[in-house]
C-alpha cells in the first residue's frame, strides 16, 4: 500500500488523527480523549481534538506520565506500519533525555510498602504511631 506523507509546510491534519497515524495511540478515540484531558499540547498550549497540526509544530504528548516532545516532520491521514509512522516526527534531544531519565527512575524506584506484607503487627503499629506523632 502506498502511504502518502506530506512534508509541505502548509500541510495540516487534525491532531487526534495525526497522533493515531504516528502510533502514539492505538485508536483515534484514545487520542481524542488524551487531547481533551489536556495531555497533548501544541507549542505549549492545550488544544482540542479538532486542532490542526502542521509540519514544524512542536507537540508535547503525556502518555502515562512519560512526556514525549516531538517535532512534526510530516502528516499522513492513514495509519501505516511503524516504519512509516516514525517518519512523521522527530523527538527533540531534551525531550529524549527527560524521557530516558524518567524511564531510569521508574526502573530503579522501589515502592516503600513493597516489603510490608499484610496488616501491621502490634509492634509495627507502635512504630508507625511513634513516627507519625499520634498517641
N, C-alpha and C positions, 0 to 999 in steps of 0.2 A: 504494500500500500504506500502511496506517495503522500508524505506529510508536508504540507505547505507551511513553512516557517517564515514569517515576515520579520525582517530586521530593519525595515524602514522606520525612521524616527517618528513618522506620523501614524504608524500602525497602532491601533488600540484594540483592547479586549476587556470585557468585564473581569474584575479582579477574582471573583469566585470561579469563573471559568478558567482563568489563567492558572490559579492555584491547583485546580483539578488537573489541567493539562500538564503542568510541571511536576505532577505527582507528589505534592505536599500533602494532599488528602485523597482518600480513596473514592469519595463521591463528591459531587458538586454540592449536595445538601450539607455535608460536613464542612466543606469550605465556606459555604454561605453562613452557617451557624458560627464558625470561628470569626468571620468578619463582623457579624452582628454583635458578638460578645466583646469586640474590641481587641481581639488577639492579632489582628492584622493592621498594619499601618503603612501608608504610602507617604514617604517624605516626612515621617514623624507624626503625621496626623491620622486619627482614626477615620475610617471610611465606611461606607455602606456597600453591600454586595454588588450593587449596580455601578459602582465607581469604575471608570475605565483606567486600566494601567497602560502605560506607554513604554516604548523602548527607551531605556535610560533612567527610568524611575528606580528609586531605592525603596525596597519593600522589606518590612520587618515582620516576621511571622513567628508567633509564640505557639509552639506545639508541646504541650505537657511541660511547661516551664523551661524548655530549651528554645532559645531565640535564634532564628536564622535571619541574617541580614544579607540580602541579595540584591544585585542589580539586574534589572530586566534586560536581557540581550535580544529577545525575540518573542513573538506571540504566535500561538498556534491554537486554533479553536477546536482541535480534536486531540484526544488523548492517545499518545503513541507509546512506544516502548521506552524504557528508562534511558536508553542511549540518546533518543531524540529529546526527551524531557530535560536532560541535563544541558542541552544546548540552549535552552530558553533563559537560563540565568547563570550568573557568576557570583559566588559568595565573596563578600568583602573580607580582607585579611583580618581586621579587628574583630569582625563577627565570627570568623572561624576560630580565632584564638579564644574568644569568650566561650564559644560553644564547646571547644575541647576542654577548657578549664572546668566548665560545669559538668561535662561527662566524667572527667577525672575525679571531681569532688563527689559525684554520685557513686562512683565505683568504690572509693575509699571510705565513704561515710558509713559509720556503724550506728545503728539505732540504739539509743541508750537503754531502752527497755528490752532489748533482744535477749539479754541474759536472764531476765526475770521469767519465772515460769509459774503460772497460776496466780493465786491470790497471795498477798504478802503474809508472812508469818507474824506472830505477835511481836517478835523481836524486830522484824523488818518495819512493822508499823511504828514501833517506838522510835526507830532511827529516822523514819520519814517525818514523824511529828516533831522530833528534836530539830531536824534540819529546816523544817518549814516554820518553826517558831510557834506553832499552835500547841496548846496544852489541854 
